[in-house]
Amino acid sequence: MPQPCPHIHVAPALYGAWGDRLTALWAHMDAAYKIVAEQYGFQCQGCVDNCCRTRFYHHTLLEYLYIYQGFGKLEAGLQDRFRQQAQKVAAYQARADRDIQHADHMCPLNVDGRCYLYAHRPMICRLHGLPHELHPGGGRMVRGPGCDAFVQQCRKQPYVAFDRTPFYRRMAELERGLRHASGYDLKIKMTLAEMIACF
């Protein structure tokens, strides 16, 4: 079993229990996404501007540990392969930041266009692609666009409401619960490459 980053210490039994709650949230989220995608007729495949090349930052302890748990189930040879690739991607991103350049590099978990830890992928990877809305409170609503592939396939389709708010709120509740139970209070801002590189 690989070791998580030195500054993240949570008992395996604890994050296992919270991981089960996250699994239930993922199932609800995936089902809602599928319903809206089917209404549009949107299919996420064959995209040149792959979202796996987008640098997403992840901020939750719960998602970090969920990915860590999935990574630990891989055979040692695959772990070494992905860890080495992740270290290269993380170094590439760091150089791009230093030189103030755009970093565009495939996620180290992407193999032949498919995510190798698909069942453990983070929330943004599950929700990305469809136009959506958020309701932060005070009667406000914020809308986000679909990805380039969505625009190409479905730009003439009428908008179908896809509200991310309940998923974000539930995720925040789970994160608060895990952090309270574990006593972990440090901020997290890591790409998947940075996570995998330190497993």
C-alpha positions in Angstrom: 0.0 0.0 0.0 1.5 3.4 -1.0 1.9 6.1 1.6 0.0 9.4 1.4 1.8 12.7 1.5 3.6 13.2 4.8 1.4 16.1 5.9 -1.8 14.0 5.5 -2.5 11.5 8.3 -5.9 9.9 8.6 -6.7 6.4 10.0 -7.6 4.1 7.1 -10.7 2.9 9.0 -11.9 6.4 9.3 -11.5 7.4 5.6 -12.9 4.1 4.6 -16.2 4.8 6.3 -16.4 8.3 4.9 -15.4 6.9 1.5 -18.5 4.8 1.5 -20.6 8.0 1.9 -18.7 9.6 -0.9 -19.4 6.5 -3.1 -23.2 7.0 -2.5 -22.9 10.7 -3.5 -21.0 9.7 -6.6 -23.8 7.3 -7.6 -26.4 10.1 -7.2 -24.2 12.5 -9.1 -23.5 10.1 -12.0 -27.2 9.2 -12.4 -28.2 12.9 -12.5 -25.5 13.7 -15.1 -26.5 10.7 -17.2 -30.2 11.8 -17.3 -29.3 15.3 -18.5 -26.7 14.1 -21.0 -29.2 11.7 -22.5 -31.8 14.6 -22.8 -29.2 16.5 -24.8 -28.0 13.5 -26.7 -24.5 14.4 -25.5 -21.7 11.8 -25.7 -18.3 12.4 -24.1 -15.9 10.7 -26.5 -13.4 11.4 -29.2 -12.6 14.9 -27.9 -9.4 16.5 -29.2 -9.4 19.2 -26.5 -9.6 16.5 -23.8 -10.6 17.6 -20.4 -8.0 15.2 -19.0 -5.5 17.8 -20.3 -7.1 20.5 -18.2 -5.3 21.3 -15.0 -8.0 21.0 -12.3 -7.1 21.7 -8.6 -8.7 19.6 -6.0 -9.3 20.9 -2.5 -10.9 18.2 -0.4 -9.3 15.7 2.0 -12.1 13.3 1.2 -11.4 13.2 -2.6 -7.6 12.9 -1.9 -8.1 9.9 0.3 -10.6 8.3 -2.1 -8.1 8.5 -4.9 -5.4 7.3 -2.6 -7.6 4.3 -1.7 -8.2 3.4 -5.3 -4.6 3.8 -6.2 -3.7 1.4 -3.4 -5.7 -1.3 -5.1 -3.5 -1.3 -8.2 -0.6 -3.8 -8.6 2.8 -2.5 -7.6 4.0 -2.2 -11.2 1.1 0.0 -12.2 1.6 2.1 -9.2 5.2 2.7 -10.1 4.3 3.5 -13.7 1.6 6.0 -12.7 3.7 7.6 -10.0 6.7 8.1 -12.4 4.3 9.7 -15.0 2.7 11.8 -12.4 6.1 13.1 -11.2 6.9 14.1 -14.8 3.6 15.9 -15.3 3.9 17.7 -11.9 7.4 18.8 -12.9 6.2 20.0 -16.3 3.4 22.0 -14.6 5.8 23.5 -12.1 8.2 24.6 -14.9 5.2 26.1 -16.9 4.2 28.1 -13.8 7.7 29.3 -13.2 8.1 30.4 -16.9 4.5 31.8 -16.9 3.4 29.5 -19.7 0.3 27.5 -20.4 0.6 23.9 -19.1 -1.3 21.4 -21.3 -0.4 17.8 -20.4 -2.4 14.7 -20.2 -3.5 13.4 -16.8 -1.1 10.7 -15.7 -4.0 8.3 -15.1 -5.2 8.6 -18.7 -4.3 5.4 -20.7 -5.3 5.3 -24.3 -8.0 7.9 -23.8 -9.5 6.3 -20.7 -9.1 7.0 -17.0 -7.5 4.1 -15.2 -9.1 5.1 -11.9 -12.4 6.0 -13.4 -14.5 4.8 -10.4 -12.4 6.9 -8.1 -12.2 10.1 -10.3 -12.9 13.4 -8.5 -16.1 15.4 -8.6 -15.0 17.9 -11.3 -14.2 15.0 -13.6 -17.7 13.6 -13.1 -19.5 16.9 -13.7 -17.4 18.5 -16.4 -18.9 18.9 -19.9 -22.6 19.8 -19.4 -23.9 23.4 -19.0 -24.9 23.8 -15.4 -26.2 26.2 -12.8 -25.3 27.0 -9.2 -27.5 28.7 -6.6 -25.1 30.2 -4.0 -28.0 31.9 -2.1 -29.7 35.2 -1.9 -31.8 34.4 -4.9 -28.7 34.4 -7.2 -28.0 31.9 -9.9 -24.7 31.4 -11.7 -24.5 29.5 -15.0 -21.5 27.7 -16.5 -21.1 26.7 -20.1 -20.6 23.2 -21.5 -17.3 22.0 -22.8 -16.1 22.4 -26.4 -17.3 18.9 -27.3 -20.8 19.7 -25.9 -20.9 22.9 -28.0 -20.0 21.0 -31.1 -22.6 18.3 -30.5 -25.5 20.2 -28.8 -25.2 23.9 -29.4 -28.7 24.0 -31.0 -30.3 22.2 -28.2 -32.5 24.1 -25.7 -31.0 24.4 -22.2 -31.7 21.6 -19.8 -31.4 22.5 -16.1 -28.5 20.8 -14.4 -28.1 22.1 -10.9 -24.8 21.3 -9.3 -25.7 23.0 -6.0 -27.0 19.9 -4.1 -23.9 18.0 -5.0 -21.6 20.7 -3.8 -23.5 21.1 -0.6 -23.4 17.4 0.2 -19.7 17.3 -0.6 -19.1 20.2 1.7 -21.0 18.4 4.5 -19.0 15.2 4.1 -15.7 17.2 4.0 -16.6 19.0 7.2 -17.6 15.7 8.9 -14.3 14.0 7.9 -12.2 16.9 8.9 -13.9 17.1 12.3 -13.6 13.4 12.9 -9.9 13.3 11.8 -8.8 16.7 13.3 -7.2 17.5 9.9 -7.4 21.3 9.3 -4.8 22.1 6.6 -5.9 23.5 3.2 -5.4 21.3 0.2 -4.8 22.5 -3.4 -3.4 19.7 -5.5 -3.7 18.5 -9.1 -4.2 14.7 -9.6 -0.6 14.6 -10.8 0.7 16.1 -7.6 -1.4 13.6 -5.6 -0.2 10.6 -7.4 3.4 11.8 -7.4 3.4 11.6 -3.6 1.5 8.4 -3.0 
